[in-house]
Amino acid sequence: MNAKHVYPIVGSVGVLAAVLFSGCAEVADLGSQLAQDAGVISASQAESINRSAHAIDKAQEQLTPEQEYYIGRAVAAKVFQTYPPMDQPQVNSYLNLLGQSLAIFSNRPETYGGYHFLLLDSDEINAFAAPGGLILVTRGMVGCCTNEDELAAVLAHEICHVEMKHGLHAIKQGRLTEALMVVAEESARQLGNEELQSLTDDFVDSVGDVVMTLTTKGYSRMQEHDADAAAVQLLRRAGYPEGAMITMLQRMDQRLASARGLGFAKTHPSAKSRADLLKATLTDSRFIPDASRQERFSVAMRSMPTNR
């Protein structure tokens, strides 16, 4: 078979095959160079193969703790544009005391920048776990809790999202999807530098992926269930009653019924379905709030307005 007959094969499925079966970008670079030297493909097509290979490598690479931290900061900054931080030193201090106390019992007690907890000025019942350990909780969510045990359940759930790197999953999936789209397009035509620029930007699109997931799309049902299940274990290790997760979800369900889809309702599975699923895994879903923790919660909440 001469080069004239090989050429159209490479131009259609050959690029895709070369990338997918190469294993890494370096192998693809070598293979495309050999094919180019043999006259099987042109220099332009070799460049096309290499770009596709590097796009997939970029999509599959593991983000470092430092990168996760800086992505998390950028995500939080984006969230603040819609949900401004609330100037409530007493409540924020309490959130951080409680959150840090819970985090040390998680399967990921330390992150590059550490865990940080912050109150957001919004009536929405919502909470966000940005990559790296930045956990943002709305005033509406805190107001949905009637005791420290229930607030601990909220924070434990968000800590477990960070522990499982659910926010980063949104980045990897988004980048991988984009990379594979480029591969498919490269197999039919060759793109210019401008169209491939998005694949060389480290964090711009990645941050957008996470913000979209946290504020609009929400995590998958399975991710929410995994975070709930892990949060129950975390509460148990930290000495909090696991039943607090159930009562918190039940109260949330009641309040969201009149919230017209705002907050948690638009980014999470129904609170009732989550509570029902968890009940089957708990030995005892009932609990009586601890008096000393109840007092601590009440004192911390005195300065926070319930609505605006």
C-alpha positions in Angstrom: 0.0 0.0 0.0 1.5 3.3 -1.0 1.4 6.6 0.8 -1.4 7.8 -1.4 -3.7 5.1 -0.1 -2.5 5.4 3.6 -3.1 9.2 3.6 -6.9 9.2 3.7 -7.0 6.6 6.4 -4.7 8.6 8.6 -6.7 11.7 7.9 -10.0 10.2 9.2 -9.5 7.5 11.9 -5.8 7.3 12.0 -5.4 10.5 14.1 -7.9 9.2 16.6 -6.3 5.8 16.8 -2.8 7.2 17.2 -3.9 9.3 20.1 -6.0 6.8 21.9 -3.6 3.9 21.7 -0.4 5.9 22.2 -0.6 5.8 26.0 1.0 9.3 26.5 1.8 12.4 24.6 5.5 11.6 24.4 4.8 8.3 22.6 2.4 10.1 20.2 5.1 12.7 19.5 7.6 10.0 18.6 5.0 8.0 16.5 3.9 11.0 14.6 7.5 12.1 13.9 8.3 8.6 12.5 5.2 8.6 10.4 6.1 12.0 9.1 9.7 11.0 8.3 8.3 7.9 6.4 6.1 10.2 4.3 2.9 8.5 5.6 1.5 11.8 7.0 2.3 15.5 6.5 3.9 17.8 9.0 0.5 19.5 9.5 -1.1 16.2 10.4 1.7 15.2 12.7 1.2 18.5 14.5 -2.5 17.7 14.7 -1.8 14.3 16.3 0.5 15.8 18.8 -2.0 18.5 19.9 -4.7 16.0 20.4 -2.4 13.7 22.5 -1.3 16.6 24.7 -5.0 17.6 25.2 -5.8 14.2 26.5 -2.7 14.2 28.7 -3.7 17.5 30.2 -7.2 16.2 30.8 -6.0 13.1 32.6 -3.2 14.7 34.7 -3.6 14.8 38.5 -3.9 18.3 39.9 -1.3 19.0 42.7 -2.5 20.1 46.1 -1.2 23.6 45.3 -3.2 23.7 42.1 -6.3 22.5 43.9 -5.9 25.2 46.5 -5.6 28.0 43.9 -8.5 26.7 42.0 -10.5 26.6 45.2 -9.7 30.3 45.9 -10.7 31.3 42.4 -13.9 29.3 42.7 -14.7 31.0 46.0 -14.1 34.4 44.4 -16.6 33.6 41.7 -19.2 32.4 44.2 -18.8 35.7 46.1 -20.0 37.6 43.1 -23.5 36.0 43.7 -23.3 35.2 47.4 -21.3 37.9 49.3 -19.5 37.0 52.5 -21.2 38.1 55.6 -19.5 40.3 58.2 -20.4 38.2 61.3 -17.1 37.6 63.3 -18.8 35.6 66.0 -20.7 33.3 63.7 -17.7 32.9 61.4 -15.4 32.1 64.4 -17.9 29.5 65.5 -18.2 27.9 62.0 -14.5 27.6 61.9 -14.2 26.1 65.3 -16.8 23.6 64.6 -15.6 22.9 61.1 -12.0 22.5 62.1 -13.0 20.1 64.9 -14.9 18.0 62.4 -12.2 18.1 59.7 -9.6 16.4 61.8 -11.8 13.3 62.0 -12.2 13.1 58.2 -10.2 10.9 55.9 -8.5 14.0 54.6 -7.8 16.1 57.7 -5.3 18.4 56.0 -5.2 20.2 52.7 -2.6 22.5 51.2 -4.2 25.7 52.4 -6.2 24.1 55.3 -10.0 24.1 55.8 -11.7 27.5 56.0 -15.4 28.1 56.7 -17.3 31.3 55.9 -20.9 32.6 56.2 -22.5 33.9 53.1 -25.2 36.6 53.1 -28.1 34.9 51.4 -31.5 33.6 52.4 -31.0 30.6 50.1 -30.6 27.3 51.9 -27.3 26.3 50.4 -23.7 25.4 51.0 -20.6 25.1 48.7 -17.5 23.1 49.1 -14.7 24.6 46.9 -11.7 22.5 46.1 -8.9 22.6 48.6 -11.1 23.1 51.7 -13.0 26.4 51.3 -16.5 25.7 52.6 -19.1 28.4 52.2 -22.4 28.3 54.1 -25.4 30.6 53.5 -27.2 32.3 56.3 -30.3 30.5 55.1 -28.6 27.1 55.6 -27.4 28.0 59.1 -30.9 29.2 59.9 -32.2 25.8 58.9 -30.3 24.2 61.7 -31.8 24.3 65.2 -28.8 23.0 67.1 -25.0 22.4 66.8 -25.5 18.7 65.9 -27.5 19.6 62.8 -25.0 22.3 61.8 -22.2 19.8 62.3 -24.1 17.5 59.8 -24.1 20.2 57.2 -20.4 20.9 57.6 -19.5 17.2 57.7 -21.3 16.8 54.4 -19.4 19.6 52.7 -16.1 18.4 54.3 -16.7 15.0 52.7 -17.2 16.6 49.3 -13.7 18.1 49.7 -12.3 14.8 51.0 -13.6 13.0 47.9 -12.5 15.8 45.6 -15.9 16.0 44.0 -15.3 19.5 42.8 -12.2 18.4 40.9 -14.2 15.6 39.2 -16.1 18.4 37.5 -12.8 19.8 36.1 -11.4 16.5 34.9 -14.6 15.5 33.2 -15.0 18.9 31.6 -11.4 19.0 30.4 -11.5 15.4 29.2 -14.8 16.0 27.3 -13.3 19.0 25.6 -10.1 17.1 24.8 -11.9 14.2 23.2 -14.0 16.7 21.2 -10.8 18.1 19.8 -9.5 14.7 19.0 -12.7 13.9 17.0 -12.5 17.2 15.2 -8.8 16.7 14.4 -9.6 13.4 12.8 -11.6 15.2 10.2 -9.9 18.6 10.0 -7.1 20.5 11.5 -7.7 23.3 14.0 -5.8 26.6 14.3 -3.9 27.8 17.3 -6.7 30.1 18.3 -9.2 27.3 18.6 -6.8 25.2 20.6 -6.0 28.0 23.1 -8.6 26.7 25.6 -6.6 23.5 25.9 -3.4 25.4 27.0 -5.1 27.5 29.7 -4.5 25.9 33.1 -7.4 27.1 35.2 -9.8 29.5 33.4 -12.2 26.8 32.1 -11.6 24.6 35.1 -12.8 27.2 37.5 -15.9 27.7 35.4 -16.6 24.0 35.5 -16.5 23.9 39.3 -18.6 27.1 39.7 -21.2 25.7 37.3 -21.4 22.5 39.2 -21.6 24.1 42.7 -24.1 26.8 41.8 -26.2 25.5 38.9 -25.8 21.9 37.9 -25.0 20.3 41.3 -23.2 17.1 42.1 -24.5 13.8 40.8 -27.0 11.8 42.9 -24.3 9.3 43.6 -21.8 11.9 44.8 -24.4 13.4 47.1 -25.2 9.9 48.5 -21.5 9.2 49.0 -21.0 12.5 50.8 -24.0 11.8 53.0 -22.7 8.3 53.9 -19.2 9.6 54.6 -20.6 12.5 56.7 -22.5 10.0 58.9 -19.2 8.2 59.6 -17.5 11.5 60.2 -20.1 12.6 62.7 -19.8 9.3 64.5 -16.0 9.5 64.8 -16.3 13.1 66.0 -18.8 12.2 68.7 -21.9 13.7 67.1 -25.2 11.8 66.8 -25.6 10.5 63.3 -29.4 11.0 63.6 -28.7 14.8 63.3 -28.2 14.3 59.6 -31.7 12.9 59.3 -33.5 15.7 61.2 -31.4 18.3 59.3 -32.5 16.9 56.0 -36.1 16.6 57.1 -36.3 20.2 58.2 -34.5 21.3 55.0 -37.1 19.4 53.0 -39.9 21.3 54.8 -38.3 24.7 54.2 -37.4 24.0 50.6 -41.0 23.1 49.9 -41.8 26.8 50.1 -38.5 28.1 48.6 -39.5 27.6 45.0 -36.4 25.7 44.0 -33.9 28.2 45.4 -30.6 27.0 46.9 -30.1 23.4 47.7 -33.2 22.4 45.7 -31.6 23.4 42.4 -28.3 21.8 43.0 -29.0 18.7 45.1 -31.3 15.7 45.0 -34.4 16.2 47.2 -33.6 16.3 50.9 -36.4 13.8 51.6 -34.9 11.2 49.2 -31.5 11.7 50.8 -33.0 11.3 54.3 -34.9 8.2 53.3 -31.8 6.6 51.8 -29.8 7.3 54.9 -32.4 6.0 57.3 -31.8 2.5 56.0 -28.2 2.6 57.0 -28.6 4.0 60.5 -29.1 1.8 63.6 -31.0 4.7 65.3 -32.0 7.9 63.6 -33.3 9.5 66.7 -31.3 11.8 68.9 -31.6 14.4 71.7 -29.4 17.5 71.3 -26.7 17.8 73.8 -27.4 20.6 76.3 -23.9 22.1 76.4 -23.6 22.1 72.6 -27.1 23.6 72.3 -26.1 26.5 74.5 -22.9 27.0 72.5 -24.9 27.1 69.3 -27.5 29.6 70.8 -24.8 32.0 71.9 -23.0 31.9 68.6 -26.3 32.6 66.7 -27.4 35.6 68.7 -25.7 38.1 66.5 -26.9 36.7 63.2 -30.1 38.2 61.6 -32.5 35.5 60.5 -33.6 37.3 57.4 -33.1 40.5 55.4 
